[in-house]
Amino acid sequence: MTSSLNINEIYQGDARELLPQVESDSISCSVWSPPYHLGKEYEKGISYDEWIGLLKDVIGLHYSILKPGGFLVINIADILCFPDESIPRFQAMNVSRHKVSITREEVLEAKAANPNYNRNQLAALLGCSEQTIDRRLNGNNIRGGKYNTQTRVHLVGNIIQDAATAANLYLYDRRIWMKDPAWENSKWATLSYRAVDEFEYLYFFWKPGTTIVDRSKLTSEEWASWGSRAVWQIPSVRANNDHEAKFPLELPRRVIKLLTFPDDTVLDCFMGSGTTAVAAIREGRNYIGIEKQSGYVSLARESCEKEKQKWQATNGQKTYKSEYASSGNQLTLLDKF
């Protein structure tokens, strides 16, 4: 198929409509982070089922555009507060929240001694509020309130993997991005033993074909510190002043440097503010970006132009020459992973 999307451009539109316009077998690595269905401004108007459909459709469109031996890398997190009407109400008692020392036993004793007392009279007798009487008699606080839908942790890895497998893309590896603790997303933690959110996943999917492995692309220090490591410790973006959910540039940069070679083409079909494209430019790769919102398209294009100017000023006409091209014996060719 002849591509109608040129390299080194950011396109506005729906990924499901534009991905079929990418040249077949042309993308060495597609790396992106989809909307997480967490209620962000850019996620409004899409139901959970529609979100699942979006992921499946986008993943399914990757097989034809990836090079044989190429990779699709998806950065995504589990949903920590997934509404579920079917689960029981979570009961929780945080002793530090007890501002009065009245115990359930004391309330029961007072009620036994005064069987005709109502809640208000018992409260006056014990010197506490009627709400305290109610809590001691009727059980502990219910997290989220008596009438709110309860939430649970919802794993998303199987959704991603099933969609990829259906598209004949195979799970090759996974990494954990260890980021800063997201305290603001865990306000419920005072009434549970749940952990604060501080990591996300990177799922690596492989399109069958020959994969060139050249560890010399990384320095010895890079290979030891992150190239061969399953956990990547990268600080979160501290100021999301121009996009609600930026991931740090170091995240796609590592993926791009590890899995591609200079002059390869990298794709991000949820481009956002342009982070993946900037990382591609920095590593001497080409890019194609797709983004639905016009404001972010303009922002991404501006970021790319600034990075191109930096690249030209720093590197001039310098190009990469792989040792594989000169000697033919420095790389390992993998027909299987």
C-alpha positions in Angstrom: 0.0 0.0 0.0 1.2 3.5 -0.8 1.2 5.7 2.2 -0.6 9.0 2.2 1.0 9.9 5.5 4.5 11.3 5.2 7.2 10.6 7.8 8.2 13.4 10.2 4.7 14.8 10.3 2.0 15.1 13.0 -1.5 14.4 11.7 -4.9 15.3 13.2 -7.5 12.7 13.3 -8.8 9.4 14.7 -6.1 6.7 14.8 -8.6 4.2 13.5 -9.1 6.2 10.4 -5.5 7.2 9.8 -3.6 4.1 10.6 -4.8 2.3 7.4 -3.1 5.1 5.5 0.4 4.3 6.9 2.6 2.4 4.4 2.6 -1.3 4.9 5.6 -2.9 6.7 7.2 0.6 7.3 7.1 1.1 11.1 10.0 -0.3 13.1 8.4 0.5 16.4 5.0 1.9 17.5 5.1 3.3 21.0 2.2 5.0 22.7 0.1 5.4 25.7 -3.7 5.4 25.2 -6.3 7.2 27.3 -6.7 5.4 30.6 -10.4 5.7 31.1 -9.9 7.7 34.3 -12.2 10.6 33.6 -9.6 13.0 32.1 -11.0 15.9 30.1 -9.8 14.3 26.8 -11.6 11.0 27.7 -15.1 12.4 28.1 -17.8 11.1 25.9 -16.4 7.5 25.7 -17.9 4.6 27.7 -15.9 1.8 29.1 -17.0 -0.6 26.3 -16.1 2.0 23.7 -12.7 2.4 25.3 -12.1 -1.3 25.0 -13.3 -1.2 21.4 -10.8 1.6 20.7 -7.9 -0.3 22.1 -8.8 -3.5 20.2 -9.3 -1.6 16.9 -6.0 0.4 17.2 -4.0 -2.7 18.1 -5.6 -4.7 15.3 -4.5 -2.1 12.7 -0.9 -2.5 13.6 -0.1 -5.8 12.0 0.0 -4.5 8.5 2.0 -1.4 9.1 4.8 -2.9 11.4 7.9 -4.2 9.8 8.4 -8.0 10.1 10.4 -8.3 13.4 9.2 -4.9 14.5 7.5 -4.0 17.8 4.4 -2.4 19.3 5.0 -1.0 22.8 2.0 0.1 24.9 2.4 2.1 28.1 -0.7 1.6 30.3 -1.7 1.2 33.9 -4.3 -0.9 35.7 -7.5 0.9 36.7 -7.3 1.3 40.5 -10.8 2.6 41.1 -13.0 0.7 38.7 -16.7 1.0 39.6 -18.4 -2.3 40.2 -22.0 -2.5 41.3 -21.7 -6.3 41.9 -19.2 -6.3 44.7 -20.1 -6.0 48.4 -19.7 -2.7 50.3 -16.2 -2.4 51.6 -16.4 -2.0 55.4 -13.5 -0.1 57.0 -12.7 1.3 60.4 -9.8 3.7 60.8 -9.1 4.0 64.5 -7.3 7.2 64.0 -10.6 8.8 62.8 -12.3 8.0 66.1 -12.4 11.5 67.7 -14.4 10.2 70.7 -13.4 7.4 72.9 -16.9 5.9 73.2 -16.8 2.2 72.3 -19.5 -0.1 70.9 -19.5 -2.0 74.2 -20.2 1.3 76.2 -23.1 2.1 73.8 -24.6 -1.4 74.2 -24.3 -1.1 78.0 -26.1 2.3 78.0 -28.8 0.9 75.7 -29.3 -2.1 77.9 -29.6 0.1 81.0 -32.0 2.4 79.2 -33.9 0.3 76.7 -36.4 3.0 75.9 -33.8 5.6 74.9 -33.6 6.6 71.3 -30.3 7.5 69.5 -30.5 11.2 70.5 -31.0 10.3 74.2 -28.1 7.8 74.2 -25.9 10.4 72.6 -26.8 13.0 75.3 -26.2 10.4 78.0 -22.7 9.4 76.7 -21.7 12.9 75.7 -21.2 12.2 72.0 -23.0 12.8 68.7 -25.9 10.7 67.4 -23.8 9.8 64.4 -21.3 8.2 66.8 -24.1 6.2 68.3 -25.2 5.1 64.9 -21.7 4.1 63.8 -21.1 2.1 66.9 -24.4 0.2 66.7 -24.7 -0.3 63.0 -21.2 -1.2 61.9 -18.1 0.5 60.5 -17.9 3.2 57.9 -18.4 2.1 54.3 -15.6 3.4 52.0 -17.1 5.8 49.5 -20.4 6.2 51.4 -23.4 3.9 51.8 -24.9 4.7 48.5 -21.9 5.2 46.2 -20.8 2.5 43.8 -17.9 0.6 45.3 -14.6 0.4 43.4 -12.0 -2.3 42.8 -8.7 -2.7 41.0 -9.2 -3.7 37.4 -6.3 -5.3 35.5 -5.9 -4.3 31.8 -3.0 -6.4 30.7 -5.2 -9.2 29.5 -7.3 -6.8 27.4 -4.1 -5.6 25.6 -2.6 -9.1 25.2 -5.8 -10.6 23.9 -6.2 -7.9 21.3 -2.6 -8.2 20.2 -2.8 -12.0 20.0 -5.9 -11.7 17.8 -3.9 -9.4 15.5 -1.0 -12.0 15.3 1.2 -9.9 17.5 2.9 -11.7 20.3 3.9 -10.6 23.8 7.7 -10.4 23.7 8.5 -8.7 26.9 7.2 -6.3 29.6 8.8 -3.6 31.7 7.6 -1.8 34.7 7.9 2.0 34.8 8.5 3.0 38.4 7.4 6.6 38.7 6.6 9.0 41.5 3.8 8.0 44.0 0.5 9.4 42.8 -0.9 10.5 46.2 -3.6 12.5 44.6 -5.1 9.4 43.1 -5.3 7.5 46.4 -7.4 9.7 48.7 -9.3 6.5 49.6 -6.1 5.0 51.1 -6.9 6.2 54.7 -9.7 3.6 54.7 -7.9 0.7 53.2 -4.6 -1.2 53.1 -4.2 -0.5 49.3 -0.9 0.8 48.1 -0.3 4.2 46.6 0.0 4.1 42.8 3.6 4.3 41.7 4.1 2.2 38.6 2.8 1.5 35.1 3.5 -1.2 32.5 5.2 -1.3 29.2 4.0 -4.2 27.1 6.3 -5.2 24.1 4.5 -7.0 21.3 6.4 -8.5 18.4 5.4 -9.0 14.7 6.9 -12.3 13.4 10.0 -11.8 11.3 13.7 -11.3 11.6 14.6 -9.0 14.6 18.1 -7.5 14.5 19.7 -7.4 17.9 22.7 -5.1 18.3 23.5 -4.4 22.0 26.2 -2.0 20.9 23.5 0.6 20.3 23.6 1.1 24.0 26.6 1.9 26.1 27.8 -0.6 28.7 26.3 1.6 31.4 23.0 1.9 29.6 22.7 -1.8 29.1 23.5 -2.5 32.7 21.3 0.2 34.2 18.2 -0.2 32.1 18.6 -2.1 28.8 18.7 -5.4 30.6 16.5 -4.4 33.5 12.8 -5.1 33.9 12.1 -2.1 36.2 12.8 1.4 34.8 13.0 4.1 37.5 12.0 7.3 35.7 10.5 10.4 37.5 7.1 11.5 36.5 6.5 14.7 34.6 6.2 17.3 37.4 4.2 19.9 35.5 1.5 18.8 33.1 0.9 22.4 32.2 0.1 21.8 28.5 -1.3 18.2 28.6 -3.1 16.3 31.4 -1.2 13.1 31.1 2.4 13.5 29.8 4.8 10.6 30.1 8.4 11.5 30.6 10.6 11.8 27.4 13.0 9.3 28.8 10.3 6.6 28.6 9.9 6.5 24.8 13.5 7.4 24.3 14.6 4.2 25.9 12.2 2.1 23.9 13.3 3.8 20.7 17.0 3.4 21.4 16.6 -0.2 22.5 14.3 -1.5 19.7 15.2 0.6 16.6 18.1 1.9 14.5 18.8 5.4 13.2 16.6 6.4 10.3 13.9 3.8 11.3 10.4 5.2 11.6 8.6 5.4 14.9 4.9 5.8 15.3 2.7 7.2 18.1 -1.0 7.2 17.3 -1.9 8.9 20.6 0.7 11.6 20.2 -0.5 14.2 22.8 2.0 16.9 23.2 4.6 15.3 21.0 6.9 13.5 23.5 7.5 10.4 21.4 8.3 12.4 18.3 10.8 14.5 20.2 12.4 11.4 21.5 12.6 10.0 18.0 14.3 13.1 16.7 16.7 13.1 19.6 17.7 9.5 18.7 18.0 10.2 15.0 14.8 8.4 14.0 11.9 9.4 11.8 8.4 9.6 13.2 4.7 9.7 12.4 2.3 11.1 14.9 -1.5 10.9 15.1 -3.5 13.0 17.5 -7.2 13.7 17.7 -7.2 17.1 19.3 -6.1 20.1 17.3 -4.6 21.9 20.2 -2.2 19.1 20.9 -1.4 18.7 17.2 -0.2 22.3 17.2 1.7 21.8 20.4 3.4 18.6 19.1 4.4 20.2 15.8 6.0 23.2 17.7 7.9 20.8 20.0 9.2 18.8 17.0 10.4 21.9 15.2 12.3 23.1 18.3 13.9 19.6 18.7 14.9 19.5 15.0 16.7 22.8 15.3 18.6 21.5 18.4 19.4 18.3 16.5 20.8 20.2 13.4 22.8 22.5 15.6 24.3 19.7 17.5 24.7 16.9 15.0 24.9 18.6 11.6 25.0 16.0 8.9 26.2 13.2 11.2 24.7 9.8 10.4 24.8 6.5 12.1 26.6 3.6 10.5 25.9 0.2 12.1 28.8 -2.3 12.5 26.5 -4.8 10.9 26.7 -3.0 7.6 30.5 -3.0 7.6 31.4 -6.4 9.0 28.2 -8.5 8.9 29.1 -10.3 12.1 28.2 -8.0 14.9 24.4 -8.6 15.0 22.3 -11.6 16.0 19.4 -12.4 13.6 16.4 -13.8 15.3 13.7 -15.6 13.3 12.0 -16.4 16.6 11.9 -14.8 20.0 
